[in-house]
Amino acid sequence: MNRSKEKRRVLLFTDWFLPGFKGGGPIQSIAGMIENLSDDVEFYVVTRDRDLGDSAQYPSIEPEVWSNFGLAKVYYWPPGLMAKIKLLASIRRIQYEIMYLNGVFSLASTIFPLICCWLGLLRSGQLIIAPRGELSVGALGIKSAKKRAFLAVAKAVGWYDKAQWHVSSKFEKGEIIANFGPMVKSVTIAPNLSPRSNIEHHRSNMKVPGAIKLVTISRISRKKNIDYTLKLLMQVKGKLSLDIFGPCEDERYWRECQALMEKLKKNITVRYMGEVSHDHVMEALVQYDYFIFPTLGENYGHVIREALASGLPVIISDRTPWRDLQKKGVGWDLPLENPELFVNVIEKCIEVGNDKYQKCSAKAREYAILKSNPVDIILANREIFTT
């Protein structure tokens, strides 16, 4: 039996994809989806020809053609009007059944294909939209006027009337209902899948009582709430270091963070370590004691899983699907409205000795393995495209 003839063909738009890494978690979500569903789904990925913030193309790709990348066919799309015309012509030659849009507010990967479908330049087929946390309260609070205006126009025109929404948790489903109400046709909960990367990195360094090494890895943007972390550290008593990894997406915001860094007391050391490719994330993580990430909102948080898999207990906000961590003995998910809780947890972690820490570290790894793509999550994702 030729299984390839049975596969459903999906045209997937996303701002960034492999070999990029600066776009963060959504890249890993899409890569994980493709890897785990390739027996049943044939993915055609349309993405930018360069990484987030870069002016040059990826050196290893050929733009404006369908190329094999892993288990998907990928079209790397350069900027410019002629590139848009060429892309539309190329897409029309593909007999896809489903159009999958990654995000809500991207000009290139959501608004452009929606307008093209509205004008009859593309057919949507079955339309699936994954908001990727962009409709959370925290995310909508950033540039809120523009986002609210766009949503009002989209509702009036009816762009989302026939859309099926793919969300990763019941919390994200609530965000869809809150923003679109009775016009929501279908919302399917299917937690994000992760690429099949190994998690064999182990911490070899000891946790010293009376000091702590924190790390955070994320895009430097308001949504990731790095300034909140720095304000917490102003209140912490004890010896502490924080290393920040990630691409700078918002220069103005980063300058605000740097101004906060200059106000820290001598017991606190903060360093910016630059970008780290996804292949080296876990290699970097194992050098630290705890991962801190008081994000304004994540629909999944791949880096949280990677921190746990590296043996790092996590100190995060309660605005991700990673919940009840303290009960599981692998970290804390705390309300942003109560910064004193964060400070108390950090100060307790400073005093933790090596024996107690190593037990918590082992639990973190075990929990990450347990949460890595169980069969029910793979099946839930498969049903989005096959039913």
N, C-alpha and C positions, 0 to 999 in steps of 0.2 A: 504493500500500500504506500502510495506517495503522500506522506504527511504534509509536504509543503503546499499541496493544492488545497488542503483543508484549513490552512492558517488564515486568520482574519488579518487583513492588511490595515495598518494604522499609520496615518500621517501625523507626526508629532512635532509641534512647534515649541522651541525652547530658546531662551536667550543664549545660554551657555551649555556646552557639553564637552565631553572628553575630546582632546587631551587637556582641556582647560581645567582649572581647579579653583580659580578665584571666585567663581560664582557660588561656591559653598555647597550646602546640603542638597539643593535641587539637582545638581549634577549627579550626586550619588544616588538620589532617589530614582532618577531616570535610568542610570546605569544598572541599578539593582533590579528594576522592573524588566528591563530588556534581558538581562542574564537569566532571570528566573522564569520568564514567560515565553522564551523564544521557541519552545516546542509547539506553542499554540498560536502565537502572534508574530507577524512579520512587521517590524518597525521601520518606517522611513522617517528619519529625524532631520528637521530643518533647523539650523542653528547659525549663530554668528561665526565668522571666520577668524575671530580673535578672542582672547580672554578678556574678562572684565577689566576695563581701564586701559587696555593695551592699544597702541596705535598701529602695530604691525600684525600681520597674519601669523597664525601658527606656522612654524617653518616646515612641519612634516605633512601638511595637507595639500590637496589640490582643490581649489575653490570652484564653485559653480558646476560641479558634476556630482552624480550619485556615486559615492565611494563606500566600499565595505570597511566598517570600523567595528571590530569585534563581531557581534551577532546582529548588528543593525546596518542599514544603508543610511549614510549621512550626507546631507547637502550643506556645505559650508558657504554661507551667504555673505558677500561683502556689502558694504554700504553703497548707496547711490540708486538713482532712478532706473538706470539700465539694468542693474542687478535685480531689481524687483520685477521688471518685465521678463527677464530671462528665467527667474525663479517660477513665475506663474506659468510660463510655457512648459517648463519642466514638470511641474506638479500635475498639469492637465494630462500628461501621458501616463500617470499612475492610477491604477484602478483601486483606490482605497475605499474601504467601507466606513472607516471611523476617522474623524479629525479630533486630535487630543491637544488641548492648549494648556501649556504649563505656566500658570500665573493668571492674574486678572488685569494688571495695569501696564504691562509691557507694550510699548508702541509696536515693536517688531514682531513679537511672538503671540500677542493676543489681539490687540486692536487692529493691526493690519490684516490678519486673516479673517477676523470678524467682518470688517468693512468689505473685503473682497467677496465674502459669501453673500453679504447683503446686496452688493451690486451685481451679483451673478457671475463674477469673474472666477470664483471657485465654488465647488459644491462642498458642503460640510459633511454630508452623509449623517451618520450618528455623531453628534457633537458632545464631547466630554471636556470639562474644564476642571483643572486641579488648582485651587487657589493658593496652595503652598503657604498658608498662614497670612496672606496679604489682606484678609478681611478681619483679622483680629483687632481688638480695640487698640492695642499698642501700635500696630502697623498703620491702622487708619488715622491715628493721631498725628502721623508724620505727613506733612503736605496734605492735610485733610481737605482743604477747600477744593483743590484740583481733583482729588480722588472722589469726593462726593459729587462734584459736577459731572465727572465722567460717568459715574454710576447712574445718575439721574438721566443722562442722555441715553445710555445703554438700555435702561428700562423703558424709556419712552419709545425708542426705536424697535425694541423687542429682540435685541441680539441674543438674550439669554433665555428666551421663552421656551426653546426646545432643548436646552442644554441639560445634560446629565452631569451632576457634580461629583467629583471624586475627592473625598476628604479622608483624613487619616485618623480622626477620633470623633467622639460624640461632641466634644467641645467645638471642634471646627464645623460640625454639622449645625450646631446652634448659631454660629456666626453667619452661615449661609441663610438660615431661616430669618435671622434678625435683619439682614440686609435686603433680602428679596421677597420675604413673606409668601403670599399665595401664588406668586408667579413661579415658584420653584417646582419643577416637574419631577425631578428625581435626585436624591442624594444617597450616594453609596459610601459606606465606611469601609475602607480597606487600608490598614496601616502601611506605611512606606516600607519598601523592601531595600535591603542593603546589598551592595556588591559582595561577591563571595571572596572577600579578602580574608587572609589568615589573621588570627588574633593570637599569635605566638610570642608577642613581645612581653617580656617580664621585667619588672623593676628589680634591680639588684642593689640599689642604695637603701640605706637605713633611714628611718624617720627619727630625727633628733628631737627630743622633748625640749620645749622652749623656743622653737623656731619652726618656720613653715615655708615651703616653696609652692606658691600658687602659679597656675598657668591658665591662660584663656586663649582660644583659637577661634577667630571669627573674622568676618569682614568688619572693617572699622566704619560703622554707621550707627545712627541713632537707635535703630531697632535693637542693636546688640547691647546697648546700655552700658558701655564701658565707663562712662562718666559716673554712673551709679556705683560701680565697683570702686572707683577711685575715691568717691565721697565716703564710702564705707571704711576704706583704709585709713582715712583721716581720724577715725574714732577708735581704731584698733590699738590695743596695748600689747606689746610683745614684738619680737623680731620676725619680720616677714619680708619675703620677696615675691614679686609678681612679674612674670614675663608675658608679654602680649605678642601673639603671632597673628598675622593676617594682612590681606591687602587693604590699602587705604581707599575706601570708596567715597568718603566725604572729607575733603581737606579742611573745610571750615570746622566741622565737628571735631576732627583730630586736633586742631589747634586749641579748641576748648579743653580737650582732655590733657594736652600738654601743659596748659596753664594750671590745671588741677594737680598735675604731677609735681609741679614746682612748689606747691604748698605742703607737700607731705613732710612728716617729721623724719628725723634721721633713722628711726627704727624701721622705716619702710623703704624698700628699694624697688623701683619699677623700671623695667627696660622694654623697649620695643625691639622685637627680634626679627621684624620683617616678614616676608611671605614664606610659607612652607607648602610644598606641593603635597597632594593627597597621599602620594606614595611614601612620604616621610613623616606624616602626622603622628602615627603611633610611636615611631622611633623618637620623636621629640617629646611626646607625652610622658614616656616612662622615666624621664629625668626629674619629674616633679612629684609632689605629695598629693595635691588636691587640684581639681579642676573647678574654676569658678565661672559662672555664666548666668547673670541675672537678666536674661533676655526679656524684651517686651512681648515676645511671642514667637513660637516655633510650631509649625504643624508636625514636625518630627524631632529634628535635632540629631543628625548623624554624628556630629562631633561629640555629643553626650555619650552615645553608644561606644564610640572609639575611646573616649576617656575611661569609661568603665572597663572596657576590654583591655586597656593598658594597666588596669589595677588601680586607677585613681578614683577614690570616692569623689562625688560631685556635690557642689554647692550651687544650686540653680534656682531660678524663679519657679513659681507654680503655674507658669503660662506655657507649658509644653506638655506633651502626652506622658512624660516621665514623672509619675506620681507615686506617693507613699514610699519614697525612698528610705526614709528613716526607719520605717517598720521593717524594711528588707535589709537594713544594716549596710546600705551602700552609698548613703549620702543624704542630702536634704533638698526638698523642693519647698521654697519659702515664699510668702507673699511680699511683693515689692512694697506694699503699703506699710510694712513693718521692718524698716532697716535695722532696728535694734536686734531682731532675731538673727539677721545675717552676721552682725558684729559678734553676738554671743557665740554663734557656731564657730566663727573663725577663731576666736580666742580659745575656745575649747580645743579646737584642732591644733592650735599652736602647742598646747601642753601635752598632747597625746604622745605616748612613748611608742617604741618600735613594735613591741609584742602585740599590743592592742591594734596598732595601725595595720600590721601585716595580716591580721585576721579580717579586718574590714576590706583590705585590698584584695584578698582572695575571694571574698564574697562578691566584690564588684566584678571581677573577671567572670565568675560563675554566672552572675546575673546577666551579663552581656551575652554570654554564650547561649543562655536560655532564651533570650529575646531576639536572637539572630535568625530571622526568617523561618519561624515554625510553619508547619504544613498548612495550618488554618489561615495564616496570613497570605501565603502564596495562593491558596485557593480563592480567597476573597478578592485578590487582585486579578486573578485569571477571569473570574466571573464578570468583571467590569467589561471585558472585551469579548467574551464568548457567549453571553446571554442576551 
